[in-house]
Amino acid sequence: MLNRRTLRIKAMQTIFSLHTAREAEYNIALNHVKDKFLPDLNSMEEQDKVQLAKDRKTAETCFINTFRNGGENHDPDVTNEISIAVSNGLNEYESKVKNTKLTYRKRLIIDVKRIFDQYLELLLLMTELQHVVKVGLRKNQTSNFISNKLIRIFQDSKELDELIIKKGISWQNELSVLRAWVKEIIKKDERFLQYEGMTNPAFQDDVDIVLYIYKSLIFKNETIAAHFESLDLGWSENGAVLKSMVLKTIKSVESEESEPVMMELSKNWEEDLLFLENIFDFTVKNEDEYHTIVAEKSKNWEIDRVALTDKIILEMALAEMMNFPSIPVKVTINEYIELSKLYSTPKSKQFINGILDVLSEELKKEGRIKKSGRGLLDNK
């Protein structure tokens, strides 16, 4: 099931992508401003190319300075035409960034919810693989796999069938991929061949081979992993969650009379979803404030030279410490140190730890970090 660390990772990755998209929108808007002062190749009138080049450079400088100064410009060389072009460019940028934020926020929620659909796809996968094996049998040839009693239980599960139909889950577009997996991976696997050679395998044998295929092939084979990664950029995180959910569902079937127990995406999905939305919203909305806090409280560090991933980690940590009263400060610090170890530079752990320790103490004294309930625990 999903946990808060996975949700923090999802939010961090989305915010990183948002930064990249925002930078692209900035460059597009800047180029549009500069392009206003390119020579008109279709004009029949004589053009002052020297003046246009000068205006183009002035417009570029004006756009950059106005952007950095929050809309103020004091350059005496700025003409009304340049001022209008810069103003339009900034409005274009702000409009696109606003839409981009909404797009990435929606995408974040959709991607997380999509994990449950992937879980259903993986449960259906064994039935689809069984079908491919069956189609490939020669006349009068038998197979223990197509008679697997555990797979039959999943096929007969009304709950699973209803969910698959409701979500529109299917492998129909991937049949050629499945045939390749069966031919090149599964049928060449020694453990699978041993199972196929058994005489009247017991129910536990059926369970064991299904568990083996998932654990050692579906979630471990490089070719199969590459396929899932090509469909899901977050597979490195999602795969671990999905593996746990799938294996727990299989192990819930204790006998031939059992029904599989379907897993939930998380124990408290509504709370976890709210956490995900809020950590994204607070971080993005208060980015400038958190940037200033880090810059002011870390005199020994040049904040503008800090890696983008570290900046995002610090800003998310501040958002969590200052806006989630029930989460202890130590829990927050430890979680974002772990994120730095997983996704940033080798020296980031020490940097993140040092900055957050200093910031947390300062912000507590200033009354900007207030905890209640479980958040009052120091966890020291």
Secondary structure by P-SEA (a helix, b strand, c coil): cccaaaaaaaaaaaaaaaaaaaaaaaaaaaaaaaaccccccccccccaaaaaaaaaaaaaaaaaaaaaaccccccccccaaaaaaaaaaaaaaaaaaaaaaaaaaaaaaaaaaaaaaaaaaaaaaaaaaaaaaaaaccccccccccccaaaaaaaacaaaaaaaaaaccccccaaaaaaaaaaccccccaaaaaaaacccccaaaaaaaaaaaaaccccccaaaaaaaaaaccccaaaaaaaaaaaaaaaaccccccbbbbbbcccccaaaaaaaaaaaaaaaaaaaaaaaaaaaaaccccccccccaaaaaaaaaaaaaacccccccaaaaaaaaaaaaacccccaaaaaaaaaaaaaaaaaaaacccccccccccccc
